[in-house]
Amino acid sequence: MTSSIMSKGQNLALPDDVIRVDVVIGWTESEIVVDASALLLGGDRKVRSDSDFVFYNQPESADGSVRFLGTSVTEEGAQTRIALDLSALPDNVDAVVLAGSIGTGTFGDLGKVAFCVVDGAGKSLAEYVTADADKESAFLFGEIYRRGGVWKVRAVGQGWDSGLAGLATDFGVDIDDEPETESADPSSGVVPSSQPGTTVEAAGDGSDIAAADGRSTQPDAQTTARSRGVRTAKQVAKKTKPIEFKLAEHDTWQPARLFSVIGVGAGEEQERRATSALIATMQAVRPFARALCARMGAPTGAFEGFVEVQYERGDTKVIPDAVLKVVRGSRLWTALLEVKTGNGKLKRDQLENYLDVARKRKYDVVVSLSNDIPAGPGELPVEVDRRKLAKVALRHLSWAEVAHEARMLLSHGGIEDDMHAWILSEFLRYLDHPRSGATEFVDMGRHWVAVRDAVTAGTLRAGDQKALSVAATWVALSRHLALRLTAELGVPVKHVLPRRYRSDPAARNGAVAEHLAADGTFDAVLKIPDAAGDLVVVVDLRTNRIRCRTTLDAPNEGTSARRLSWLLKQLQDAPGELQVEAVFSVPGNETCEHLAVVRTNPRSLTADRPGAIVSFTLEQTFPMGSRRSGTAASFIASVTSATDTFYGSVVQQLRGWVPAAPKQPESPHSGTAVDSATVKPDPSVTA
């Protein structure tokens, strides 16, 4: 079997039956934003027009064959995606070059960056990893090109220090990043696009036609005169102020719900209510629809959703929970949506029936939505016959990811209309209610009680299939913790995994199960940008306790007493039961006391200890859910509560040590850094 790993300059042929692929650029430093871009090239290695440049400000080619899907946080760090429909590429397009760009900084600030081509099921077809970038702010990773009727992938590895604008210019794109100065003339039939540097022809029939591809649908002299090229400057997201209710006479008064929870049962009724609320919100709040549809691989365009649509499949009827459609020009994207709420589990035969219907009707994708949170991005909670994925993609979303997208839009910009913000807030309010069945993480699975009892009895073994199942659920819960903090803090919080486990779920689950069998513990490491240290969560099933800790370096100057004083000043509001461990420069010297004791007697940590303090570890212990079940009301609630509490009371209060600026040498005459005799008073300043 041919390896999919490529070296620079190497090429691989794509399978003949693959017509849709995603290009994924991944990196580990999630605090740095990389954006993917693509250029459709003709035989002269130049774009045919500016609309052949696909990137964040122009997210789709004119024919819809290439689409920018955005950037998201992953287990490994972050990723950015481009989707290609090879069957829809025009005959005069010989190659699609695929690049990444950084707005602030250079690729030298990153470690290894992976360029990967995957099929509709997420299987890697070609992969190229580079770590030799330096001062470049744009990097061409590879290209997908046509040769003798066969599509191939080539690893390129070429950088531009002139940024995305410089790269695009070299391939024939007209770039104009000058500020807009002209206003639209209503009589011309051309209105400014929502995308910078593009124009959109007004639709005379009132239809919603998106044309963010840098050209009008029917160019005329006026339109051509107004075209100014493509702008690569990013737009600044705007935030709205939520609607406030101020006239209530008592704090127990509750505003009416847009999506009522009264009378919501379980099972099918719960699924119908959740589906209807979701589709209605997407229909009303277009940025929310775009965010979710981009996760499903849809183009940017006008969205419409329909529920309980019936399809014929032989002698039976197939009824997906919803049909999603996005139109952009002549391109129509369609998805079948299967929804589960509560403890409802996705079924293989049901998804395969939808895949058959989608293939017959030439739809694009089948999407599953449930409370299952796969341990890694791109993983599916249910395995299906891969032969059914040749022409139709299968993607999965969790309710946690849906809520995450809504919170990110509300908290960190993207919605400009106050009413849209209220509708989205009401949708979140519905999801947050237990009756919605859309709890962000429901339970630890049906084997939880048996595994927990086996840990207590000391009979659990790493190879037990039940242990492996619970291990996978724990990794999913760890990812859920990262998603919650990401939405709350507005920064990409990463669940850190060893590199060897990131792309190998079986090895990852085996390692977690082995650790559980040996020590009776789970652990998760959360990396939070700008935090002084990682947040580590350890769950001990033998003692029914949860331990949260963080480690930070001590100042590298001053006595141990001064270094401890530096820490105590930052922990003024931390709980007294917090454990403070000091590690000294002399090996084998560590001390630990509760914060309440250290506040009263700082010498309890430093007395009679050789060397200087080099690091501190802060740890707090919390009770684990007392119920034996692993439901959201017990175990999961205790884990999320412990994580939130420890971050708020300890981690977010800490700042890493920053040494003082270097001092100027003292003057030999005055004993000060600057001779006072040389400093003359300013005559304009009076006493």
Secondary structure, DSSP 8 states (H G I E B T S, - for coil): ----EE-TT-EEE--TT--EEEEEEEES-TTS-EEEEEEEE-TTSSBSSGGGEEBTTB-B-TTSSEEEEEEEE-SSSEEEEEEEEGGGS-TT--EEEEEEEESSS-GGGSS-EEEEEE-TT--EEEEEEE----S-SEEEEEEEEEETTEEEEEEEEEEETTHHHHHHHHTT--B--S-------GGGTEEE-SSTT-EEE--TT-------SSS-SS--HHHHHH---B--S---------------SSTT-----SS--TT--STHHHHHHHHHHHHHHHHH-HHHHHHHHHHTT--SSEEEEEES--EEETTEEE--SEEEEEEETTEEEEEEEEE--TT----HHHHHHHHHHHHHTT--EEEEEES---SSTT--SS---GGGGSSSEEEEEEHHHHHHHHHHHHHHS----HHHHHHHHHHHHHHHSGGGS--SS-BS-TTHHHHHHHHHHT---TT-HHHHHHHHHHHHHHHHHHHHHHHHHSS--EEE--HHHHT-HHHHHHHHHHHHHHHSEEEEEEE-TT-SS-EEEEEETTTTEEEEEEEEE--SSS-HHHHHHHHHHHTTTS-TT-EEEEEESSTT-EEEEEHHHHHH-THHHHTT--S-EEEEEEEEEEE--SSSS-BTTTHHHHHHHHHHHHHHHTGGG--------------TTTSSSS-GGG----TT---
